[in-house]
């Protein structure tokens, strides 16, 4: 799925982790938990990019 410049994707093979979504923009990536909603890791995606999205 794409929204503006952001790409969202899920991996079915991540069975040992709780549900989450990966978010990327321009080769950078962050990961968010879905239940409860929270930030798993920022990766190389800048925090100000995430907050302004």
mmCIF file as gemmi writes it, N, C-alpha and C atoms, coordinates in Angstrom:
data_model
loop_
_atom_site.group_PDB
_atom_site.id
_atom_site.type_symbol
_atom_site.label_atom_id
_atom_site.label_alt_id
_atom_site.label_comp_id
_atom_site.label_asym_id
_atom_site.label_entity_id
_atom_site.label_seq_id
_atom_site.pdbx_PDB_ins_code
_atom_site.Cartn_x
_atom_site.Cartn_y
_atom_site.Cartn_z
_atom_site.occupancy
_atom_site.B_iso_or_equiv
_atom_site.pdbx_formal_charge
_atom_site.auth_seq_id
_atom_site.auth_asym_id
_atom_site.pdbx_PDB_model_num
ATOM 1 N N . UNK Axp A 1 ? 0.848 -1.169 0 1 0 ? 1 A 1
ATOM 2 C CA . UNK Axp A 1 ? 0 0 0 1 0 ? 1 A 1
ATOM 3 C C . UNK Axp A 1 ? 0.896 1.235 0 1 0 ? 1 A 1
ATOM 4 N N . UNK Axp A 2 ? 0.485 2.251 -0.712 1 0 ? 2 A 1
ATOM 5 C CA . UNK Axp A 2 ? 1.232 3.506 -0.752 1 0 ? 2 A 1
ATOM 6 C C . UNK Axp A 2 ? 0.321 4.678 -0.393 1 0 ? 2 A 1
ATOM 7 N N . UNK Axp A 3 ? 0.833 5.572 0.433 1 0 ? 3 A 1
ATOM 8 C CA . UNK Axp A 3 ? 0.144 6.802 0.803 1 0 ? 3 A 1
ATOM 9 C C . UNK Axp A 3 ? 1.159 7.929 0.68 1 0 ? 3 A 1
ATOM 10 N N . UNK Axp A 4 ? 0.88 8.876 -0.186 1 0 ? 4 A 1
ATOM 11 C CA . UNK Axp A 4 ? 1.827 9.957 -0.508 1 0 ? 4 A 1
ATOM 12 C C . UNK Axp A 4 ? 3.157 9.316 -0.883 1 0 ? 4 A 1
ATOM 13 N N . UNK Axp A 5 ? 4.241 9.676 -0.215 1 0 ? 5 A 1
ATOM 14 C CA . UNK Axp A 5 ? 5.563 9.112 -0.523 1 0 ? 5 A 1
ATOM 15 C C . UNK Axp A 5 ? 5.892 7.888 0.324 1 0 ? 5 A 1
ATOM 16 N N . UNK Axp A 6 ? 4.959 7.42 1.155 1 0 ? 6 A 1
ATOM 17 C CA . UNK Axp A 6 ? 5.218 6.323 2.089 1 0 ? 6 A 1
ATOM 18 C C . UNK Axp A 6 ? 4.694 5.003 1.549 1 0 ? 6 A 1
ATOM 19 N N . UNK Axp A 7 ? 5.448 3.943 1.781 1 0 ? 7 A 1
ATOM 20 C CA . UNK Axp A 7 ? 5.06 2.584 1.397 1 0 ? 7 A 1
ATOM 21 C C . UNK Axp A 7 ? 4.86 1.781 2.683 1 0 ? 7 A 1
ATOM 22 N N . UNK Axp A 8 ? 3.77 1.016 2.763 1 0 ? 8 A 1
ATOM 23 C CA . UNK Axp A 8 ? 3.443 0.2 3.936 1 0 ? 8 A 1
ATOM 24 C C . UNK Axp A 8 ? 3.428 -1.257 3.51 1 0 ? 8 A 1
ATOM 25 N N . UNK Axp A 9 ? 4.059 -2.148 4.311 1 0 ? 9 A 1
ATOM 26 C CA . UNK Axp A 9 ? 4.034 -3.564 3.969 1 0 ? 9 A 1
ATOM 27 C C . UNK Axp A 9 ? 4.082 -4.445 5.209 1 0 ? 9 A 1
ATOM 28 N N . UNK Axp A 10 ? 3.586 -5.667 5.012 1 0 ? 10 A 1
ATOM 29 C CA . UNK Axp A 10 ? 3.497 -6.667 6.071 1 0 ? 10 A 1
ATOM 30 C C . UNK Axp A 10 ? 4.233 -7.915 5.603 1 0 ? 10 A 1
ATOM 31 N N . UNK Axp A 11 ? 4.803 -8.675 6.532 1 0 ? 11 A 1
ATOM 32 C CA . UNK Axp A 11 ? 5.436 -9.956 6.213 1 0 ? 11 A 1
ATOM 33 C C . UNK Axp A 11 ? 4.678 -11.064 6.917 1 0 ? 11 A 1
ATOM 34 N N . UNK Axp A 12 ? 4.235 -12.056 6.176 1 0 ? 12 A 1
ATOM 35 C CA . UNK Axp A 12 ? 3.561 -13.199 6.788 1 0 ? 12 A 1
ATOM 36 C C . UNK Axp A 12 ? 4.543 -14.1 7.521 1 0 ? 12 A 1
ATOM 37 N N . UNK Axp A 13 ? 5.802 -14.056 7.169 1 0 ? 13 A 1
ATOM 38 C CA . UNK Axp A 13 ? 6.807 -14.948 7.753 1 0 ? 13 A 1
ATOM 39 C C . UNK Axp A 13 ? 7.296 -14.484 9.123 1 0 ? 13 A 1
ATOM 40 N N . UNK Axp A 14 ? 6.885 -13.331 9.565 1 0 ? 14 A 1
ATOM 41 C CA . UNK Axp A 14 ? 7.293 -12.816 10.882 1 0 ? 14 A 1
ATOM 42 C C . UNK Axp A 14 ? 6.41 -13.399 11.983 1 0 ? 14 A 1
ATOM 43 N N . UNK Axp A 15 ? 6.239 -14.709 11.998 1 0 ? 15 A 1
ATOM 44 C CA . UNK Axp A 15 ? 5.307 -15.355 12.917 1 0 ? 15 A 1
ATOM 45 C C . UNK Axp A 15 ? 5.76 -15.324 14.367 1 0 ? 15 A 1
ATOM 46 N N . UNK Axp A 16 ? 7.047 -15.139 14.614 1 0 ? 16 A 1
ATOM 47 C CA . UNK Axp A 16 ? 7.543 -15.097 15.99 1 0 ? 16 A 1
ATOM 48 C C . UNK Axp A 16 ? 7.409 -13.713 16.617 1 0 ? 16 A 1
ATOM 49 N N . UNK Axp A 17 ? 6.868 -12.747 15.877 1 0 ? 17 A 1
ATOM 50 C CA . UNK Axp A 17 ? 6.674 -11.394 16.398 1 0 ? 17 A 1
ATOM 51 C C . UNK Axp A 17 ? 5.187 -11.074 16.433 1 0 ? 17 A 1
ATOM 52 N N . UNK Axp A 18 ? 4.814 -10.136 17.296 1 0 ? 18 A 1
ATOM 53 C CA . UNK Axp A 18 ? 3.413 -9.718 17.31 1 0 ? 18 A 1
ATOM 54 C C . UNK Axp A 18 ? 3.11 -8.928 16.035 1 0 ? 18 A 1
ATOM 55 N N . UNK Axp A 19 ? 1.827 -8.738 15.684 1 0 ? 19 A 1
ATOM 56 C CA . UNK Axp A 19 ? 1.472 -8.059 14.428 1 0 ? 19 A 1
ATOM 57 C C . UNK Axp A 19 ? 2.109 -6.674 14.33 1 0 ? 19 A 1
ATOM 58 N N . UNK Axp A 20 ? 2.648 -6.386 13.163 1 0 ? 20 A 1
ATOM 59 C CA . UNK Axp A 20 ? 3.304 -5.099 12.952 1 0 ? 20 A 1
ATOM 60 C C . UNK Axp A 20 ? 3.249 -4.726 11.477 1 0 ? 20 A 1
ATOM 61 N N . UNK Axp A 21 ? 3.588 -3.49 11.193 1 0 ? 21 A 1
ATOM 62 C CA . UNK Axp A 21 ? 3.651 -2.981 9.827 1 0 ? 21 A 1
ATOM 63 C C . UNK Axp A 21 ? 4.997 -2.284 9.646 1 0 ? 21 A 1
ATOM 64 N N . UNK Axp A 22 ? 5.558 -2.423 8.455 1 0 ? 22 A 1
ATOM 65 C CA . UNK Axp A 22 ? 6.78 -1.718 8.084 1 0 ? 22 A 1
ATOM 66 C C . UNK Axp A 22 ? 6.369 -0.516 7.243 1 0 ? 22 A 1
ATOM 67 N N . UNK Axp A 23 ? 7.045 0.61 7.455 1 0 ? 23 A 1
ATOM 68 C CA . UNK Axp A 23 ? 6.762 1.835 6.712 1 0 ? 23 A 1
ATOM 69 C C . UNK Axp A 23 ? 8.073 2.326 6.131 1 0 ? 23 A 1
ATOM 70 N N . UNK Axp A 24 ? 8.084 2.63 4.839 1 0 ? 24 A 1
ATOM 71 C CA . UNK Axp A 24 ? 9.313 3.087 4.204 1 0 ? 24 A 1
ATOM 72 C C . UNK Axp A 24 ? 9.104 4.307 3.341 1 0 ? 24 A 1
ATOM 73 N N . UNK Axp A 25 ? 10.19 5.04 3.193 1 0 ? 25 A 1
ATOM 74 C CA . UNK Axp A 25 ? 10.204 6.218 2.327 1 0 ? 25 A 1
ATOM 75 C C . UNK Axp A 25 ? 11.642 6.46 1.895 1 0 ? 25 A 1
ATOM 76 N N . UNK Axp A 26 ? 11.88 6.535 0.599 1 0 ? 26 A 1
ATOM 77 C CA . UNK Axp A 26 ? 13.192 6.839 0.034 1 0 ? 26 A 1
ATOM 78 C C . UNK Axp A 26 ? 14.29 5.932 0.578 1 0 ? 26 A 1
ATOM 79 N N . UNK Axp A 27 ? 14.03 4.625 0.644 1 0 ? 27 A 1
ATOM 80 C CA . UNK Axp A 27 ? 15.036 3.674 1.097 1 0 ? 27 A 1
ATOM 81 C C . UNK Axp A 27 ? 15.221 3.602 2.602 1 0 ? 27 A 1
ATOM 82 N N . UNK Axp A 28 ? 14.436 4.321 3.357 1 0 ? 28 A 1
ATOM 83 C CA . UNK Axp A 28 ? 14.502 4.297 4.824 1 0 ? 28 A 1
ATOM 84 C C . UNK Axp A 28 ? 13.27 3.585 5.35 1 0 ? 28 A 1
ATOM 85 N N . UNK Axp A 29 ? 13.37 3 6.546 1 0 ? 29 A 1
ATOM 86 C CA . UNK Axp A 29 ? 12.291 2.154 7.05 1 0 ? 29 A 1
ATOM 87 C C . UNK Axp A 29 ? 12.087 2.3 8.552 1 0 ? 29 A 1
ATOM 88 N N . UNK Axp A 30 ? 10.838 2.156 8.984 1 0 ? 30 A 1
ATOM 89 C CA . UNK Axp A 30 ? 10.478 2.101 10.403 1 0 ? 30 A 1
ATOM 90 C C . UNK Axp A 30 ? 9.511 0.93 10.578 1 0 ? 30 A 1
ATOM 91 N N . UNK Axp A 31 ? 9.31 0.512 11.821 1 0 ? 31 A 1
ATOM 92 C CA . UNK Axp A 31 ? 8.434 -0.612 12.114 1 0 ? 31 A 1
ATOM 93 C C . UNK Axp A 31 ? 7.549 -0.234 13.293 1 0 ? 31 A 1
ATOM 94 N N . UNK Axp A 32 ? 6.239 -0.534 13.161 1 0 ? 32 A 1
ATOM 95 C CA . UNK Axp A 32 ? 5.267 -0.194 14.19 1 0 ? 32 A 1
ATOM 96 C C . UNK Axp A 32 ? 4.49 -1.424 14.609 1 0 ? 32 A 1
ATOM 97 N N . UNK Axp A 33 ? 4.306 -1.603 15.915 1 0 ? 33 A 1
ATOM 98 C CA . UNK Axp A 33 ? 3.443 -2.664 16.442 1 0 ? 33 A 1
ATOM 99 C C . UNK Axp A 33 ? 1.995 -2.242 16.211 1 0 ? 33 A 1
ATOM 100 N N . UNK Axp A 34 ? 1.112 -3.222 15.992 1 0 ? 34 A 1
ATOM 101 C CA . UNK Axp A 34 ? -0.305 -2.927 15.761 1 0 ? 34 A 1
ATOM 102 C C . UNK Axp A 34 ? -1.16 -3.123 17.008 1 0 ? 34 A 1
ATOM 103 N N . UNK Axp A 35 ? -0.807 -4.081 17.878 1 0 ? 35 A 1
ATOM 104 C CA . UNK Axp A 35 ? -1.59 -4.358 19.096 1 0 ? 35 A 1
ATOM 105 C C . UNK Axp A 35 ? -0.661 -4.517 20.273 1 0 ? 35 A 1
ATOM 106 N N . UNK Axp A 36 ? -0.589 -3.601 21.181 1 0 ? 36 A 1
ATOM 107 C CA . UNK Axp A 36 ? -1.121 -2.246 21.073 1 0 ? 36 A 1
ATOM 108 C C . UNK Axp A 36 ? -0.268 -1.43 20.113 1 0 ? 36 A 1
ATOM 109 N N . UNK Axp A 37 ? -0.839 -0.365 19.585 1 0 ? 37 A 1
ATOM 110 C CA . UNK Axp A 37 ? -0.119 0.478 18.626 1 0 ? 37 A 1
ATOM 111 C C . UNK Axp A 37 ? 1.083 1.094 19.305 1 0 ? 37 A 1
ATOM 112 N N . UNK Axp A 38 ? 2.229 0.988 18.675 1 0 ? 38 A 1
ATOM 113 C CA . UNK Axp A 38 ? 3.452 1.559 19.235 1 0 ? 38 A 1
ATOM 114 C C . UNK Axp A 38 ? 4.588 1.479 18.24 1 0 ? 38 A 1
ATOM 115 N N . UNK Axp A 39 ? 5.623 2.185 18.532 1 0 ? 39 A 1
ATOM 116 C CA . UNK Axp A 39 ? 6.797 2.266 17.69 1 0 ? 39 A 1
ATOM 117 C C . UNK Axp A 39 ? 7.733 1.128 18.05 1 0 ? 39 A 1
ATOM 118 N N . UNK Axp A 40 ? 7.999 0.218 17.126 1 0 ? 40 A 1
ATOM 119 C CA . UNK Axp A 40 ? 8.918 -0.886 17.384 1 0 ? 40 A 1
ATOM 120 C C . UNK Axp A 40 ? 10.358 -0.418 17.201 1 0 ? 40 A 1
ATOM 121 N N . UNK Axp A 41 ? 10.636 0.26 16.095 1 0 ? 41 A 1
ATOM 122 C CA . UNK Axp A 41 ? 11.968 0.82 15.846 1 0 ? 41 A 1
ATOM 123 C C . UNK Axp A 41 ? 11.88 1.845 14.736 1 0 ? 41 A 1
ATOM 124 N N . UNK Axp A 42 ? 12.721 2.838 14.801 1 0 ? 42 A 1
ATOM 125 C CA . UNK Axp A 42 ? 12.722 3.886 13.782 1 0 ? 42 A 1
ATOM 126 C C . UNK Axp A 42 ? 13.509 3.446 12.56 1 0 ? 42 A 1
ATOM 127 N N . UNK Axp A 43 ? 14.451 2.531 12.729 1 0 ? 43 A 1
ATOM 128 C CA . UNK Axp A 43 ? 15.281 2.156 11.593 1 0 ? 43 A 1
ATOM 129 C C . UNK Axp A 43 ? 16.013 3.374 11.078 1 0 ? 43 A 1
ATOM 130 N N . UNK Axp A 44 ? 16.036 3.537 9.772 1 0 ? 44 A 1
ATOM 131 C CA . UNK Axp A 44 ? 16.712 4.688 9.176 1 0 ? 44 A 1
ATOM 132 C C . UNK Axp A 44 ? 15.741 5.79 8.779 1 0 ? 44 A 1
ATOM 133 N N . UNK Axp A 45 ? 14.46 5.638 9.142 1 0 ? 45 A 1
ATOM 134 C CA . UNK Axp A 45 ? 13.471 6.681 8.84 1 0 ? 45 A 1
ATOM 135 C C . UNK Axp A 45 ? 13.556 7.739 9.933 1 0 ? 45 A 1
ATOM 136 N N . UNK Axp A 46 ? 13.715 8.964 9.547 1 0 ? 46 A 1
ATOM 137 C CA . UNK Axp A 46 ? 13.903 10.053 10.503 1 0 ? 46 A 1
ATOM 138 C C . UNK Axp A 46 ? 12.616 10.273 11.31 1 0 ? 46 A 1
ATOM 139 N N . UNK Axp A 47 ? 12.749 10.505 12.617 1 0 ? 47 A 1
ATOM 140 C CA . UNK Axp A 47 ? 11.582 10.662 13.474 1 0 ? 47 A 1
ATOM 141 C C . UNK Axp A 47 ? 10.731 11.86 13.049 1 0 ? 47 A 1
ATOM 142 N N . UNK Axp A 48 ? 11.334 12.945 12.582 1 0 ? 48 A 1
ATOM 143 C CA . UNK Axp A 48 ? 10.534 14.099 12.157 1 0 ? 48 A 1
ATOM 144 C C . UNK Axp A 48 ? 9.727 13.759 10.898 1 0 ? 48 A 1
ATOM 145 N N . UNK Axp A 49 ? 10.204 12.839 10.063 1 0 ? 49 A 1
ATOM 146 C CA . UNK Axp A 49 ? 9.45 12.4 8.884 1 0 ? 49 A 1
ATOM 147 C C . UNK Axp A 49 ? 8.213 11.628 9.308 1 0 ? 49 A 1
ATOM 148 N N . UNK Axp A 50 ? 8.345 10.803 10.345 1 0 ? 50 A 1
ATOM 149 C CA . UNK Axp A 50 ? 7.234 9.989 10.818 1 0 ? 50 A 1
ATOM 150 C C . UNK Axp A 50 ? 6.185 10.884 11.48 1 0 ? 50 A 1
ATOM 151 N N . UNK Axp A 51 ? 6.621 11.816 12.301 1 0 ? 51 A 1
ATOM 152 C CA . UNK Axp A 51 ? 5.69 12.675 13.026 1 0 ? 51 A 1
ATOM 153 C C . UNK Axp A 51 ? 4.927 13.601 12.103 1 0 ? 51 A 1
ATOM 154 N N . UNK Axp A 52 ? 5.522 13.994 10.972 1 0 ? 52 A 1
ATOM 155 C CA . UNK Axp A 52 ? 4.851 14.933 10.074 1 0 ? 52 A 1
ATOM 156 C C . UNK Axp A 52 ? 3.99 14.235 9.031 1 0 ? 52 A 1
ATOM 157 N N . UNK Axp A 53 ? 4.013 12.915 8.997 1 0 ? 53 A 1
ATOM 158 C CA . UNK Axp A 53 ? 3.273 12.187 7.968 1 0 ? 53 A 1
ATOM 159 C C . UNK Axp A 53 ? 1.79 12.175 8.255 1 0 ? 53 A 1
